[in-house]
């Protein structure tokens, strides 16, 4: 591939990147989305997306992403399948080195997302979307008045257990240690919640079920004893891994997420960041889309200014 030039390069084809592609192309910027694998990111894990405004009845994350891709293409955005190796800023331009050559751009958006940290146990992958979930606000309502287990001991696990306790009478919060890693106030709120039963010193070793979750096998970390705990859902909150391998130029927070201002601009002028890889308190498809729109708008102003 000969060296190519674009006004606006977007790395990542999830909701943030696809929204930015639409807005960038509509603003008459030459826009391209770079993605090494299938487009959609974490959205593809959602079987029934019921909380995206204006999309009702529920559709799958895959269906929503397909429409977003078509929409971006209709405004002129291009899609290139390749692997980005590095990003460098030289004077006022960015050089993106890929496995197929070098691409030059005036502005770049990182929308590489974050991956949920998995348990790596039997049944987790097989039952993902069938009772195994990594998002309470996305999938919790499907388990209203059902038996729910939450795995984790940090802020996210405690917050999501609290959220889920509004949907059912009993939530089991399972943590491998004898105390929470969460902030004291967050942990105290969980311990005072009569709907949440805490199971300390337990670690999951297997999730059982055929077409849906039926039970989880827990091991006592002190005695080694295993028990089978019946449940309809397993929500896993053991951390996120921001995909920041390409963000060496930009400032990050203590958790490794990229820091931006309200216009999604990083500490590097012309380098923007949107979606789950960005430092922010709430991660949903709609917030990723909003980030992408802000980023494209700010990138247009930056490019026109240049």
PAZAPA-4460 file (N, C-alpha, C; in steps of 0.05 Angstrom, whole numbers, plus 32768, in hexadecimal, padded with zeros to 4 digits):
% residues 306
    n_x    n_y    n_z   ca_x   ca_y   ca_z    c_x    c_y    c_z   seq   type   mol
   8011   7FE8   8000   8000   8000   8000   8012   8019   8000     1      X     A
   800E   802A   7FEC   801D   8043   7FEB   8014   8055   8002     2      X     A
   8025   8068   800A   801D   807A   8020   8004   8088   8019     3      X     A
   7FF1   8088   802C   7FD7   8095   8028   7FD4   80AD   803B     4      X     A
   7FC3   80BF   8033   7FBE   80D7   8044   7FA0   80DA   8048     5      X     A
   7F99   80E1   8061   7F7E   80E7   8068   7F7D   80FF   807B     6      X     A
   7F67   810D   807C   7F64   8122   8090   7F62   8116   80AC     7      X     A
   7F51   8101   80AE   7F49   80F6   80C8   7F4B   80D8   80C8     8      X     A
   7F5C   80CD   80D8   7F5F   80B0   80DB   7F54   80A7   80F6     9      X     A
   7F43   8093   80F5   7F37   8088   810D   7F41   806B   8111    10      X     A
   7F4C   8066   8128   7F57   804B   812D   7F44   803D   8140    11      X     A
   7F35   8029   8136   7F21   801C   8146   7F05   801E   813A    12      X     A
   7EF7   8008   8137   7EDD   8008   8129   7EC6   8001   813B    13      X     A
   7EC7   800A   8155   7EB1   8006   8167   7E9E   801E   8164    14      X     A
   7E8C   8021   8177   7E78   8036   8176   7E84   8052   8175    15      X     A
   7E99   8056   8184   7EA6   8071   8184   7EB3   8077   8169    16      X     A
   7EC2   8064   815F   7ECF   8068   8145   7EBC   806B   812E    17      X     A
   7EA6   805B   812E   7E93   805D   8118   7E83   8077   8119    18      X     A
   7E7C   8080   8131   7E6F   809A   8133   7E81   80B1   8129    19      X     A
   7E9A   80B0   8131   7EAD   80C4   8128   7EB1   80C3   810A    20      X     A
   7EB0   80AB   80FE   7EB3   80A8   80E1   7E9C   80B6   80D3    21      X     A
   7E84   80B2   80DE   7E6D   80BE   80D2   7E6F   80DD   80D3    22      X     A
   7E75   80E8   80EB   7E76   8105   80EE   7E8E   8111   80DE    23      X     A
   7EA4   8103   80DE   7EBB   810D   80CF   7EB5   810E   80B1    24      X     A
   7EAA   80F8   80A6   7EA4   80F7   808A   7E8F   810C   8082    25      X     A
   7E7B   810F   8093   7E66   8123   808E   7E71   813F   808E    26      X     A
   7E86   8144   809C   7E93   815E   809D   7EA6   8162   8086    27      X     A
   7EA6   814F   8073   7EB6   8150   805B   7ED4   814D   8060    28      X     A
   7EDA   813E   8075   7EF6   8137   807A   7EFB   811C   806D    29      X     A
   7F12   8119   8060   7F18   80FE   8056   7F1E   80ED   806E    30      X     A
   7F0E   80D8   8072   7F0D   80C9   808B   7F10   80AB   8086    31      X     A
   7F21   809E   8096   7F24   8081   8094   7F24   8075   80B0    32      X     A
   7F17   805D   80B2   7F17   804E   80CA   7F2A   8036   80C6    33      X     A
   7F3D   8033   80D9   7F50   801D   80D8   7F49   8009   80ED    34      X     A
   7F46   7FF0   80E4   7F3E   7FDB   80F7   7F4C   7FC1   80EE    35      X     A
   7F58   7FB3   8102   7F67   7F9B   80FB   7F55   7F82   80FA    36      X     A
   7F3E   7F83   8108   7F2C   7F6C   8109   7F10   7F75   8101    37      X     A
   7EFC   7F67   810B   7EE1   7F6E   8105   7ED9   7F88   8113    38      X     A
   7EC8   7F97   8106   7EBF   7FB1   8112   7EAB   7FAB   8127    39      X     A
   7EAA   7FBD   813B   7E96   7FBB   8150   7E9F   7FBA   816C    40      X     A
   7EB7   7FAF   8171   7EC2   7FAE   818C   7EB0   7F9F   819F    41      X     A
   7EAE   7FAB   81B8   7E9E   7F9E   81CD   7E80   7F9D   81C6    42      X     A
   7E77   7FAD   81B3   7E5B   7FAD   81AC   7E52   7F92   81A1    43      X     A
   7E64   7F84   8195   7E5D   7F6A   8189   7E55   7F55   819E    44      X     A
   7E5C   7F5A   81B8   7E55   7F47   81CD   7E38   7F4A   81D6    45      X     A
   7E2B   7F5F   81CD   7E10   7F65   81D7   7DFB   7F57   81C5    46      X     A
   7DEC   7F45   81D1   7DD7   7F36   81C2   7DBE   7F48   81BE    47      X     A
   7DB6   7F56   81D3   7D9E   7F66   81D1   7DA4   7F82   81DD    48      X     A
   7DA7   7F95   81CB   7DAD   7FB1   81D3   7D93   7FBF   81D6    49      X     A
   7D8B   7FC3   81F0   7D70   7FCE   81F4   7D71   7FEB   8200    50      X     A
   7D89   7FF5   8206   7D8B   800F   8212   7D98   8025   8201    51      X     A
   7D99   8020   81E7   7DA4   8035   81D5   7D8C   8045   81CB    52      X     A
   7D8B   805F   81D1   7D74   8070   81CB   7D6D   806F   81AD    53      X     A
   7D53   806B   81A8   7D49   806B   818D   7D4B   8050   817F    54      X     A
   7D58   803D   818B   7D5A   8022   8180   7D48   8010   8190    55      X     A
   7D30   800A   8186   7D1D   7FFA   8194   7D09   7FEE   8180    56      X     A
   7D03   7FD4   8181   7D0C   7FC0   8195   7D2A   7FBC   8194    57      X     A
   7D34   7FAC   81A7   7D51   7FA8   81AA   7D5C   7F9A   8191    58      X     A
   7D75   7FA2   818B   7D84   7F95   8175   7D9E   7F8A   8181    59      X     A
   7DAC   7F7A   8173   7DC6   7F70   817C   7DDA   7F86   8178    60      X     A
   7DF0   7F85   8187   7E06   7F98   8182   7E11   7F96   8166    61      X     A
   7E11   7F7E   815B   7E1B   7F79   8140   7E09   7F89   812C    62      X     A
   7DEF   7F87   812F   7DDD   7F95   811D   7DE1   7FB3   811E    63      X     A
   7DE4   7FBE   8136   7DE8   7FDB   8139   7E02   7FE3   812B    64      X     A
   7E17   7FD4   812F   7E31   7FDB   8123   7E30   7FDA   8104    65      X     A
   7E22   7FC6   80FA   7E1F   7FC4   80DD   7E12   7FDD   80D1    66      X     A
   7DFD   7FE7   80DF   7DF0   7FFF   80D5   7E02   8017   80D7    67      X     A
   7E12   8019   80ED   7E24   802F   80F1   7E3A   802F   80DB    68      X     A
   7E43   8017   80D4   7E57   8015   80BE   7E4C   801F   80A4    69      X     A
   7E34   8016   809D   7E27   801F   8084   7E22   803D   8084    70      X     A
   7E1B   8048   809B   7E16   8064   809E   7E2F   8074   8099    71      X     A
   7E45   806C   80A5   7E5F   807A   80A2   7E68   8078   8085    72      X     A
   7E65   8061   8079   7E6D   805E   805D   7E5C   806F   804A    73      X     A
   7E43   8073   8051   7E31   8083   8040   7E3A   80A0   803E    74      X     A
   7E49   80A9   8053   7E52   80C5   8053   7E6F   80C7   8048    75      X     A
   7E7A   80B0   8041   7E94   80B1   8034   7EAC   80A6   8044    76      X     A
   7EA7   809C   805C   7EBD   8091   806C   7EC7   8078   8060    77      X     A
   7EE1   8074   8061   7EED   805B   8056   7EF4   8049   806E    78      X     A
   7EF6   802F   8068   7EFD   801B   807C   7F15   800B   8072    79      X     A
   7F2A   800A   8081   7F42   7FFC   8079   7F48   7FE6   808E    80      X     A
   7F4C   7FCE   8085   7F52   7FB8   8097   7F71   7FB4   8098    81      X     A
   7F7D   7FBB   80AE   7F9A   7FB9   80B1   7FA1   7FBB   80CF    82      X     A
   7FBA   7FB7   80D5   7FC3   7FB9   80F0   7FD5   7FD1   80F4    83      X     A
   7FCD   7FE2   8107   7FDE   7FFA   810C   7FF4   7FF2   811F    84      X     A
   800C   7FF9   8118   8024   7FF3   8128   802D   800A   813A    85      X     A
   802B   8022   812F   8034   803A   813F   8028   8053   8134    86      X     A
   8028   8068   8145   801F   8083   813D   8035   8096   8146    87      X     A
   803D   80A7   8133   8050   80BC   8139   8046   80D7   812F    88      X     A
   804C   80EC   813E   8045   8107   8134   805E   8114   812A    89      X     A
   805E   811C   8111   8075   812A   8105   806B   8145   80FB    90      X     A
   8075   815A   8109   806B   8175   8103   804D   8176   8109    91      X     A
   803D   817D   80F4   8020   817F   80F9   8011   8166   80EF    92      X     A
   801F   8152   80E6   8012   813A   80DB   8018   8121   80EB    93      X     A
   8006   810E   80EA   800A   80F5   80F7   8012   80E0   80E2    94      X     A
   8025   80CF   80E9   802C   80B8   80D8   8024   809E   80E6    95      X     A
   8011   8090   80D9   8008   8077   80E5   8014   8060   80D5    96      X     A
   8026   8051   80E2   8033   803A   80D5   8022   8021   80D9    97      X     A
   801C   8014   80C3   800B   7FFC   80C4   801A   7FE5   80B6    98      X     A
   800E   7FCE   80B8   801A   7FB6   80AA   8018   7FB8   808C    99      X     A
   800A   7FCC   8082   8007   7FD0   8065   8012   7FEA   805B   100      X     A
   8022   7FF8   806C   802E   8011   8064   8028   8027   8077   101      X     A
   802E   8040   806F   802B   8057   8080   8014   8068   8076   102      X     A
   8004   8072   808A   7FEE   8083   8084   7FF3   809E   8093   103      X     A
   7FEF   80B4   8085   7FF3   80CE   8091   7FD9   80DC   8095   104      X     A
   7FD6   80EA   80AB   7FBC   80F8   80B1   7FC1   8111   80C1   105      X     A
   7FAE   8124   80BE   7FB0   813C   80CE   7FA7   8138   80EA   106      X     A
   7F93   8126   80EE   7F89   8121   8109   7F83   8103   810C   107      X     A
   7F87   80F9   8124   7F83   80DC   8129   7F71   80D9   8141   108      X     A
   7F5F   80C5   8140   7F4E   80BE   8156   7F54   80A2   815F   109      X     A
   7F5B   809E   8178   7F5E   8083   8183   7F44   807B   818F   110      X     A
   7F38   8065   8184   7F1F   805B   818E   7F23   803C   8191   111      X     A
   7F38   8035   819E   7F41   8019   819F   7F33   8009   81B5   112      X     A
   7F24   8016   81C6   7F14   8008   81DA   7F23   7FFC   81F2   113      X     A
   7F15   7FED   8200   7F20   7FDE   8218   7F14   7FC2   8218   114      X     A
   7F23   7FB0   8221   7F19   7F94   8223   7F13   7F8D   8240   115      X     A
   7EFD   7F7E   8244   7EF7   7F74   825F   7F0C   7F5F   8266   116      X     A
   7F15   7F61   827F   7F27   7F4C   8288   7F16   7F33   828E   117      X     A
   7F1E   7F1D   8281   7F0E   7F04   8284   7F19   7EF2   829A   118      X     A
   7F08   7EE0   82A4   7F11   7ECE   82B8   7F22   7EB7   82AD   119      X     A
   7F1C   7EB0   8294   7F2B   7E9B   8287   7F23   7E7F   8291   120      X     A
   7F0A   7E7C   8299   7F00   7E62   82A4   7EEE   7E55   8290   121      X     A
   7EEA   7E3B   8293   7ED8   7E2B   8282   7EBC   7E36   8283   122      X     A
   7EAF   7E39   826C   7E94   7E43   826A   7E91   7E60   8266   123      X     A
   7EA6   7E70   826C   7EA4   7E8D   826A   7E9F   7E96   824D   124      X     A
   7EB0   7E8D   823C   7EAE   7E95   821F   7E95   7E88   8213   125      X     A
   7E90   7E6F   8219   7E7A   7E61   820D   7E5F   7E6D   8214   126      X     A
   7E5D   7E78   822C   7E43   7E83   8236   7E42   7EA1   8236   127      X     A
   7E55   7EAE   8229   7E55   7ECB   8226   7E3C   7ED3   8216   128      X     A
   7E2C   7EE5   8221   7E13   7EEE   8214   7DFC   7EDB   821A   129      X     A
   7E02   7EC6   822A   7DED   7EB3   8231   7DEB   7EB1   8250   130      X     A
   7DF1   7EC7   825D   7DF1   7EC7   827A   7E0C   7ED1   8285   131      X     A
   7E21   7ECF   8275   7E3B   7EDB   827D   7E3C   7EF7   8270   132      X     A
   7E41   7F0B   8281   7E41   7F26   8277   7E57   7F36   8285   133      X     A
   7E5E   7F4C   8278   7E72   7F5F   8283   7E67   7F7B   8286   134      X     A
   7E4C   7F7D   8284   7E3F   7F97   8285   7E24   7F95   8292   135      X     A
   7E21   7F9F   82AB   7E08   7F9C   82B9   7DF2   7FAE   82AD   136      X     A
   7DF9   7FC6   82A5   7DE4   7FD8   829A   7DDB   7FCE   827F   137      X     A
   7DEC   7FC0   8271   7DE4   7FB5   8257   7DD2   7F9D   825A   138      X     A
   7DDA   7F8A   826B   7DCD   7F70   826C   7DBD   7F6A   8285   139      X     A
   7DC1   7F7A   829A   7DB3   7F76   82B3   7D95   7F73   82B1   140      X     A
   7D88   7F85   82A2   7D6A   7F83   82A0   7D60   7F69   8295   141      X     A
   7D70   7F5A   8287   7D68   7F40   827D   7D66   7F2B   8293   142      X     A
   7D71   7F31   82AA   7D71   7F1E   82C1   7D62   7F29   82D9   143      X     A
   7D4E   7F39   82D3   7D3C   7F44   82E8   7D2F   7F2C   82F7   144      X     A
   7D31   7F2E   8312   7D26   7F19   8323   7D33   7EFD   831F   145      X     A
   7D4B   7EFD   8315   7D5A   7EE4   8311   7D71   7EE2   8325   146      X     A
   7D7E   7ECB   8326   7D95   7EC8   8338   7DAE   7ED3   8329   147      X     A
   7DBC   7EE5   8337   7DD3   7EF3   832A   7DEC   7EF0   833C   148      X     A
   7E02   7EEA   832F   7E1C   7EEA   833B   7E2D   7F00   832F   149      X     A
   7E3D   7F0E   8340   7E4F   7F22   8336   7E6B   7F1A   8340   150      X     A
   7E7E   7F1B   832E   7E9A   7F13   8334   7EAB   7F2C   8335   151      X     A
   7EBA   7F30   834B   7ECC   7F47   834D   7ECB   7F54   8369   152      X     A
   7EDE   7F65   836E   7EDF   7F72   8388   7EE7   7F8F   8387   153      X     A
   7EE8   7F9A   8370   7EEF   7FB6   836D   7ED6   7FC8   836B   154      X     A
   7EDB   7FE2   8364   7EC5   7FF5   8362   7EB0   7FEC   834F   155      X     A
   7EB9   7FE3   8337   7EA6   7FDC   8322   7E94   7FC5   832B   156      X     A
   7EA0   7FB0   8337   7E90   7F99   8340   7E7B   7FA2   8355   157      X     A
   7E84   7FB2   8368   7E72   7FBB   837D   7E5C   7FCD   8372   158      X     A
   7E63   7FDF   8360   7E4F   7FF1   8355   7E3A   7FE1   8344   159      X     A
   7E44   7FCE   8335   7E32   7FBF   8323   7E21   7FAC   8334   160      X     A
   7E2C   7FA1   834A   7E1B   7F90   835B   7E05   7FA1   8367   161      X     A
   7E0B   7FBA   836F   7DF6   7FCC   8379   7DE1   7FD1   8365   162      X     A
   7DE9   7FD6   834C   7DD6   7FDA   8336   7DC5   7FC2   8332   163      X     A
   7DD1   7FAA   8331   7DC2   7F92   832D   7DAF   7F8B   8344   164      X     A
   7DB5   7F94   835C   7DA4   7F8F   8373   7D89   7F9D   8370   165      X     A
   7D87   7FB1   835E   7D6E   7FBE   8359   7D5C   7FAE   8347   166      X     A
   7D67   7F99   833B   7D58   7F89   8328   7D4F   7F6E   8333   167      X     A
   7D5B   7F65   8349   7D54   7F4B   8354   7D58   7F4B   8372   168      X     A
   7D4E   7F36   837F   7D4E   7F35   839C   7D69   7F2D   83A8   169      X     A
   7D79   7F1F   8397   7D92   7F14   83A2   7DA8   7F15   838D   170      X     A
   7DBE   7F23   8395   7DD6   7F24   8384   7DED   7F19   8395   171      X     A
   7DFC   7F06   838A   7E13   7EFA   8397   7E2C   7F07   838D   172      X     A
   7E3B   7F15   839E   7E54   7F22   8396   7E6B   7F10   839F   173      X     A
   7E79   7F06   838C   7E8E   7EF2   8391   7EAA   7EFF   838D   174      X     A
   7EBA   7EFD   83A2   7ED5   7F09   83A1   7EEA   7EF6   83AC   175      X     A
   7F01   7EF4   839F   7F15   7EE0   83A6   7F24   7EE8   83C0   176      X     A
   7F22   7F00   83C9   7F30   7F09   83E1   7F1C   7F0B   83F8   177      X     A
   7F27   7F13   8410   7F16   7F15   8428   7F0D   7F31   842D   178      X     A
   7F13   7F43   841B   7F09   7F5F   841C   7F09   7F6B   8400   179      X     A
   7EF9   7F80   83FD   7EF7   7F8C   83E3   7F0F   7F9E   83DC   180      X     A
   7F14   7FA1   83C2   7F28   7FB5   83B9   7F1B   7FD0   83B4   181      X     A
   7F00   7FD0   83B4   7EF1   7FE9   83AE   7EF6   7FFE   83C3   182      X     A
   7EEF   8017   83BC   7EF1   802D   83CF   7EDF   8026   83E7   183      X     A
   7EE6   8030   83FE   7ED8   802A   8417   7EBA   8030   8415   184      X     A
   7EB4   8047   840B   7E97   804F   8409   7E88   803D   83F7   185      X     A
   7E94   8035   83E1   7E87   8023   83CD   7E83   8007   83DA   186      X     A
   7E97   7FFD   83E7   7E96   7FE3   83F4   7E81   7FE3   840A   187      X     A
   7E80   7FF8   841A   7E6D   7FFA   8430   7E51   7FF9   8426   188      X     A
   7E4C   8007   8410   7E31   8007   8404   7E28   7FEB   83FC   189      X     A
   7E3A   7FDC   83F2   7E34   7FC0   83EA   7E2E   7FAF   8403   190      X     A
   7E3F   7FB2   8417   7E3C   7FA1   842F   7E23   7FA8   843F   191      X     A
   7E18   7FC0   843B   7DFF   7FC7   8449   7DE6   7FC0   8438   192      X     A
   7DEA   7FB7   8420   7DD4   7FB1   840E   7DC9   7F95   8415   193      X     A
   7DB0   7F94   841E   7DA5   7F7A   8426   7DA1   7F66   840F   194      X     A
   7DA1   7F71   83F7   7D9D   7F60   83DF   7DB7   7F54   83D4   195      X     A
   7DCD   7F5D   83DF   7DE7   7F53   83D6   7DF3   7F40   83EB   196      X     A
   7DF9   7F28   83E3   7E06   7F15   83F4   7E23   7F12   83EB   197      X     A
   7E36   7F18   83FD   7E52   7F18   83F6   7E5E   7EFD   83FC   198      X     A
   7E6D   7EF3   83E8   7E7B   7ED9   83EB   7E99   7EDE   83E7   199      X     A
   7EA6   7EE3   83FE   7EC3   7EE8   83FE   7ED2   7ECD   83FB   200      X     A
   7EEC   7ED0   83F3   7EFE   7EB9   83F2   7EF3   7EA3   83DF   201      X     A
   7EE6   7EAB   83CB   7EDC   7E98   83B7   7EE5   7EA1   839B   202      X     A
   7EED   7E8D   838C   7EF5   7E93   8370   7EE7   7E81   835D   203      X     A
   7EDD   7E8B   8346   7ECF   7E7B   8333   7EE2   7E69   8323   204      X     A
   7EDA   7E50   831F   7EEB   7E3E   8310   7EDD   7E33   82F7   205      X     A
   7EC3   7E35   82F6   7EB4   7E2B   82DE   7E98   7E37   82DE   206      X     A
   7E8D   7E3C   82C6   7E72   7E45   82C3   7E63   7E2F   82B3   207      X     A
   7E4D   7E25   82BF   7E3F   7E0F   82B3   7E26   7E19   82A4   208      X     A
   7E1F   7E0A   828F   7E07   7E10   8280   7E0A   7E06   8264   209      X     A
   7DF3   7E02   8257   7DF3   7DF9   823B   7DED   7E11   8228   210      X     A
   7DD5   7E1A   8228   7DCE   7E31   8218   7DCB   7E4B   8229   211      X     A
   7DCE   7E48   8243   7DCD   7E5F   8255   7DDC   7E57   826F   212      X     A
   7DE3   7E6B   827E   7DF0   7E66   8298   7DDD   7E58   82AB   213      X     A
   7DE7   7E43   82B8   7DD6   7E34   82CB   7DE3   7E35   82E7   214      X     A
   7DFD   7E35   82E8   7E0B   7E35   8302   7E28   7E3D   82FF   215      X     A
   7E35   7E43   8315   7E51   7E4A   8315   7E5F   7E39   832B   216      X     A
   7E76   7E2F   8325   7E85   7E20   8338   7E99   7E33   8346   217      X     A
   7E98   7E34   8361   7EA9   7E45   8371   7EBC   7E35   8382   218      X     A
   7ED5   7E3F   8384   7EE9   7E32   8394   7EF0   7E43   83AC   219      X     A
   7EF0   7E38   83C4   7EF9   7E46   83DB   7F17   7E48   83DB   220      X     A
   7F21   7E61   83DB   7F3E   7E65   83D8   7F4E   7E5B   83F0   221      X     A
   7F41   7E58   8407   7F4E   7E4E   841F   7F4E   7E30   8422   222      X     A
   7F37   7E24   841C   7F35   7E07   8421   7F37   7DF7   8407   223      X     A
   7F33   7E04   83F0   7F33   7DF6   83D6   7F19   7DE8   83D0   224      X     A
   7F06   7DEA   83E2   7EEC   7DDD   83DE   7EDD   7DEB   83C7   225      X     A
   7ECF   7DDB   83B6   7EC0   7DE6   83A0   7EA2   7DE1   83A5   226      X     A
   7E93   7DF6   839E   7E76   7DF4   83A0   7E69   7DFC   8385   227      X     A
   7E51   7DF1   8380   7E42   7DF9   8368   7E2C   7E0C   8371   228      X     A
   7E2D   7E25   8366   7E1A   7E39   836E   7E08   7E3F   8356   229      X     A
   7DEE   7E3A   8359   7DDB   7E3E   8344   7DD7   7E5C   833E   230      X     A
   7DD6   7E63   8325   7DD3   7E7F   831E   7DC9   7E81   8301   231      X     A
   7DBC   7E97   82FA   7DB3   7E9C   82DF   7DC6   7EAE   82CF   232      X     A
   7DD7   7EBD   82DE   7DE9   7ECF   82D0   7E02   7ED3   82E0   233      X     A
   7E18   7ED7   82D2   7E32   7EDD   82DE   7E3C   7EF7   82D1   234      X     A
   7E3E   7F0B   82E2   7E49   7F25   82D9   7E65   7F28   82E2   235      X     A
   7E78   7F2C   82D0   7E94   7F2B   82D6   7EA0   7F48   82D5   236      X     A
   7EAB   7F51   82EC   7EB6   7F6C   82ED   7ED2   7F6A   82FB   237      X     A
   7EE5   7F5F   82EC   7EFF   7F5B   82F7   7F13   7F6F   82EA   238      X     A
   7F09   7F84   82DE   7F1A   7F98   82D3   7F18   7F9A   82B4   239      X     A
   7F21   7FB1   82AA   7F22   7FB5   828D   7F3F   7FBA   8285   240      X     A
   7F45   7FB4   826D   7F60   7FB8   8262   7F5E   7FCC   824B   241      X     A
   7F64   7FE6   824F   7F63   7FF9   8239   7F77   7FF2   8224   242      X     A
   7F6F   7FF4   820B   7F81   7FED   81F4   7F91   8006   81EC   243      X     A
   7FA6   800B   81FB   7FB5   8024   81F7   7FD1   8020   81EB   244      X     A
   7FD5   800A   81DE   7FF0   8005   81D3   7FF9   801A   81BF   245      X     A
   7FE5   8028   81B3   7FEC   803C   819F   7FEC   8058   81AA   246      X     A
   7FE7   805A   81C4   7FE4   8075   81D1   7FFC   807E   81E1   247      X     A
   8014   8075   81D9   802C   807C   81E8   8030   809A   81EA   248      X     A
   8026   80A9   81D6   802B   80C6   81D5   801A   80D4   81E9   249      X     A
   8003   80C8   81F1   7FEF   80D7   8201   7FF1   80D1   821F   250      X     A
   7FE7   80E5   822E   7FE5   80E2   824B   7FD0   80CD   8253   251      X     A
   7FD6   80BD   8268   7FC2   80A9   8271   7FBE   80AD   828F   252      X     A
   7FA7   80A3   8298   7FA2   80A4   82B5   7FAE   808C   82C3   253      X     A
   7FAB   808A   82DD   7FB8   8075   82ED   7FAF   8059   82E5   254      X     A
   7F97   8057   82D9   7F8D   803D   82D1   7F95   8036   82B4   255      X     A
   7FA3   8048   82A7   7FAD   8043   828C   7F9B   804D   8276   256      X     A
   7F85   805B   827C   7F73   8065   8268   7F7E   8080   825E   257      X     A
   7F78   8087   8245   7F82   80A0   8239   7F72   80B7   8243   258      X     A
   7F80   80CC   824C   7F73   80E4   8256   7F6D   80F8   823F   259      X     A
   7F55   8103   823F   7F4E   8116   822B   7F40   812E   8238   260      X     A
   7F3D   8144   8228   7F2C   815A   8231   7F0F   8155   8228   261      X     A
   7EFE   8169   822B   7EE2   8165   8225   7EDD   8162   8206   262      X     A
   7EF1   816A   81F6   7EEF   8167   81D9   7EFC   814D   81CF   263      X     A
   7F03   813B   81E2   7F10   8121   81DC   7F2C   8124   81D2   264      X     A
   7F38   813B   81D5   7F54   813F   81CD   7F67   8136   81E3   265      X     A
   7F7C   8127   81DC   7F8F   811E   81EF   7FA4   8133   81F5   266      X     A
   7FB9   812C   8203   7FCE   813F   8209   7FDF   8146   81F0   267      X     A
   7FD9   8138   81DA   7FE7   813D   81C0   7FD3   814A   81AD   268      X     A
   7FDA   8162   81A4   7FC8   8171   8192   7FC3   8161   8179   269      X     A
   7FA9   815E   8172   7FA1   8150   815A   7F9D   8132   815E   270      X     A
   7FA4   8128   8176   7FA0   810C   817D   7F88   810B   8190   271      X     A
   7F72   80FE   8187   7F5A   80FC   8197   7F55   80E0   81A0   272      X     A
   7F44   80DD   81B4   7F3E   80C2   81BF   7F21   80C1   81C7   273      X     A
   7F14   80AA   81C1   7EF7   80A8   81C7   7EF1   808B   81CE   274      X     A
   7EDB   8088   81DD   7ED1   806D   81E4   7EDE   8062   81FD   275      X     A
   7EDE   8048   81FE   7EE6   803A   8217   7F03   803D   821E   276      X     A
   7F14   8045   820C   7F31   8048   8211   7F36   8062   8220   277      X     A
   7F22   8074   8220   7F25   808E   822C   7F1E   808E   824A   278      X     A
   7F2C   809E   8259   7F26   80A0   8276   7F0C   80AE   827A   279      X     A
   7EF8   809F   8286   7EDE   80AB   828B   7ECF   8098   829E   280      X     A
   7EB9   80A2   82AA   7EAC   8092   82BF   7E97   807E   82B5   281      X     A
   7E8E   8080   829C   7E77   8070   8293   7E7D   8067   8277   282      X     A
   7E7B   804D   8272   7E81   8042   8258   7E69   8032   824D   283      X     A
   7E5D   803D   8238   7E46   8031   822A   7E49   8037   820D   284      X     A
   7E39   8029   81FC   7E3A   802F   81DF   7E33   804C   81DA   285      X     A
   7E1E   8056   81E9   7E16   8071   81E3   7E2B   8086   81EC   286      X     A
   7E39   8081   8201   7E4E   8094   8209   7E66   8092   81F6   287      X     A
   7E6B   807B   81EB   7E80   8078   81D7   7E79   8088   81BE   288      X     A
   7E5F   8085   81B5   7E56   8094   819E   7E58   80B2   81A2   289      X     A
   7E51   80BB   81BA   7E53   80D8   81C0   7E70   80E1   81BF   290      X     A
   7E82   80D1   81CA   7E9F   80D7   81C9   7EA7   80DA   81AC   291      X     A
   7E9F   80C8   819B   7EA7   80C8   817F   7E9D   80E1   8171   292      X     A
   7E85   80EA   8177   7E7A   8102   816A   7E8A   811B   8173   293      X     A
   7E8F   811D   818D   7E9F   8133   8198   7EBB   8133   818B   294      X     A
   7EC7   811C   8189   7EE2   811A   817E   7EE3   8123   8161   295      X     A
   7ED0   811A   8151   7ED0   8122   8135   7ECB   813F   8131   296      X     A
   7EB9   814A   8142   7EB4   8167   8140   7ECD   8177   8147   297      X     A
   7EDB   816F   815C   7EF4   817C   8165   7F0A   8178   8150   298      X     A
   7F0B   8160   8144   7F20   815B   8130   7F1C   816D   8118   299      X     A
   7F02   8171   8110   7EFD   8182   80F9   7F07   819E   80FF   300      X     A
   7F02   81A9   8116   7F0A   81C4   811D   7F29   81C5   811E   301      X     A
   7F36   81B0   8128   7F53   81AF   8129   7F5E   81AF   810C   302      X     A
   7F53   819F   80FB   7F5D   819C   80DF   7F59   81B6   80D0   303      X     A
   7F41   81C2   80D3   7F3C   81DB   80C4   7F4F   81F1   80CE   304      X     A
   7F55   81F0   80E9   7F67   8204   80F4   7F83   8201   80E9   305      X     A
   7F8B   81E7   80E5   7FA6   81E2   80DA   7FA8   81ED   80BD   306      X     A
***
